[in-house]
Amino acid sequence: MNYNIVVIISIVICAIISMLISYYGVLLLLDESSGLFKMAQLIVAIVSMTTFYAPIKHILLKYMNVDESEGESEE
């Protein structure tokens, strides 16, 4: 499998996880009609995206047996 496809798959998985965490995590603290709801949701989504992206990519690279240098050599 191509390195770029693994990166795209990890971004999609990470975005879905971040969307769920940000919505339900902020919903525990704020009401959905609150003015700060979307701002807090955006901040939590950014933090969770940056937190989960690298481990998910690393796991997928190991599972799919893709070498990281493979993606760099194509450019």
KAMODA-V10984 format. One record per run of one state. SS is the DSSP state (h for helix, s for strand, l for the rest). FROM is the first residue (numbers start at 1). TO is the last residue. If there is no record, write none. Layout:
ss | from | to
SS | FROM | TO
SS | FROM | TO
//
This chain:
ss | from | to
l | 1 | 2
h | 3 | 29
l | 30 | 36
h | 37 | 63
l | 64 | 67
h | 68 | 73
l | 74 | 75
//
